[in-house]
Amino acid sequence: MTMTLRTSLPHLMAAIALVAAVMSSAPDSRASTFGVNAHIPNGPIMDATVDAGIAWVRIDFVWAFVEIAPDRYEWAIYDALIDGLEERGLRIYASVLGTPSWATSGSEFSGVPDDPDQWKEFCYRAAKRYRGRIDAWGFWNEPNLGHFWEGGRWTYVNEILVPGIDAVRTADPEALVAGPDLAHLISADWDDWLDDIVSATADMLDVVTHHAYPSDGSAGDVTDKLAEGGDFPWDPPSVRAVLEDAGWRFRPVWLTESGVESDVYGEVGQERFYVNLLAEWYGEERGHTWLDRIFFYEMTDPSNNLDLSWGILNPPPGLEPKLAYHAYADFIENVAVDDAEITIHGLPQFIGSWETVPLQFEVVNTGTTTWTDVDGYRLIFDVELPGWGHEVEGLAGIEPVQPGESVVLEGSLRSAVIPAAYPSQPVHLYTRMTRTGGARFGDSPYPAVIHTARIPPVIAEQPVASDVPYNGTVSFTVEVDSVTDPVYQWRRDTVDLVDDHRITGSGEATLTISAVGFADLGDYQCVVTNDAGPVRSEIAPLTLAGSPVRRPSGRIVPGESAVAERWRRFMANRFRPDSGPGRPTVAAPMEGRSGIR
């Protein structure tokens, strides 16, 4: 359903003032597998999340709330929000969405950006600002529904997903990139959307994310949609079948929205849904093991719409827990969960023919189990191409790795032979943890090396940061060693530059900008490419020195009149009759038990 910011204005007001509510220490979450949708939560909601042992929070990162006019940013809401989540030790999955009215000819929040570069620049600036603090980024919410995204499937891929991934990868290479967070609706062609998107971007994404709600209030219906499919030939396939057909096998999958309303099924029915879905996927007698994380929808009912009851807390200010809250907390406290984060050190950008490189794998135990060699825990390291060699040491002789601890494992990668006449190609590496008889688990960026028999370009002189007066002139230069003629492309905040009346040399070794203004500020980088592949220069920021002109801040004063109006517009865009997971529906005759979802 719906990334709808279904929370109250008091939540937002409290979030803006959150910096004052600093906790003395971040509590240790019991397992990082479990998450919740919380939109823009205030301090008490964050505290309740921590108290339940929930480790991950999915938040709405609304473009229109930050870039209030072209190149005019107001970060106060998210500075306070990220501070509060970080201080409590909560992990953050930020879904970026919401086109500003100034950036689209379509509807505010759901319209296609008139200039995709503005979206890409925003993603870059957001990821740069919160580098190392936001763990995963998603791009839009349920783009297969028209009231969230007015563009088509390939417009979403080419103008939202791919540029967003590139921007975040550049700004924060350690952050995970995830998507597409589709609504599991037959009427919205979820299976075709998912197949096309994953087939096109499997080499870019780290995690596939999906939304699935029950048509009948049962956990079994969600499991059918994810893993089993329908009973009849005309039923749509399962999510797993679509992913495997698209080439996504054994890689991370997150269920980032699912839930039922307590007003529809009662608190007991909502509790039963939580208990049964958690048991099916994470309990001792689990029937399925490939869903890495689950984010229930949602943490709290909104105070400004009492018809909605997806939350496991009652509306603010009371926030009284429902039965499902206690059930979720009890399950997290008692379940044994395998989970991990994996980082590769020493991986080069290029690897030659029949070359061996040493690697280190840093693996953090973010679950609740203890890893030992005797219990069959090991790191899987693989290359899904023939002719490659790879190895990594096991846990034999290493002290048991307790929850919260990390281990460094040594390994190596040997490339296949590549003839000199063959073009360079990216080769992706697959790393996950596993144990004997268990599922594969663990988050890791999906890194690639460029396999080549050619000599890549070397940037001998990097561009230098510049601080120039307003209306002045600035130049950035790279010096490159290359055995073949290189191609240059200068970028600002990951957006490719083109020559105009003020910019010259965007495709040369030296870039010059005259009459520098506020719109020129940002991070400059040159991508240099020869027949081996591309390399990127270091980033060179451009700032203004001693400017006689004060740029309008566009600052929003944290008060009812300024923030509330934009909040109400955003909410009005969300509350439409066809929006959200909806009430229970009767299945159409040709849709089997899958219902409309």
PyMOL commands that set and color helices and strands:
alter all, ss='L'
color gray80, all
select helices_A, chain A and resi 9-16+18-20+43-51+63-66+76-87+101-103+116-129+153-171+186-188+190-201+219-228+239-245+262-282+323-334+518-520+560-574+592-594
alter helices_A, ss='H'
color red, helices_A
select strands_A, chain A and resi 34-39+56-62+67-69+72-73+91-97+136-139+176-183+207-211+253-257+293-296+340-345+350-351+356-365+378-383+389-392+406-414+425-434+448-451+458-461+466-468+474-477+479-481+487-492+495-496+503-504+510-513+522-530+533-536+540-544
alter strands_A, ss='S'
color yellow, strands_A
deselect
rebuild
show_as cartoon
